[in-house]
Amino acid sequence: MAHTKAGGTAHNLRDSNPKYLGVKRADGQKVGVGEILVRQRGTAIMAGKNIGVGVDHTLFAEVAGTVHFRSKRKTNFDGRTVTRRIVDVT
């Protein structure tokens, strides 16, 4: 027989690191070239004028200027009309 009592196992001690997603620059804020504007999973916010898109859908400024958020009505491939958010740098 074992001389020590068997220890239990803990199942809830693992966690993933935070990803720090979200909007990083507000509407009307000045930005430089290459500054990250939005970190996101998928294209929740679409790229507009002077905006680049990273491989992980990160939106960044391609020119120095001012950030502007706007909404646009778009038609999906199935015919439904949805309102999408777009970010521009001018």
ABEGO torsion letter per residue (X at the ends): XBABBBBBBBAAABBBBBAGBEBABBBGBBBBBGBBABBBBEBABBBBBGBBBBAAGBBBBABBEBBBBBBBBBBBAAGBBBBBBBBBBX
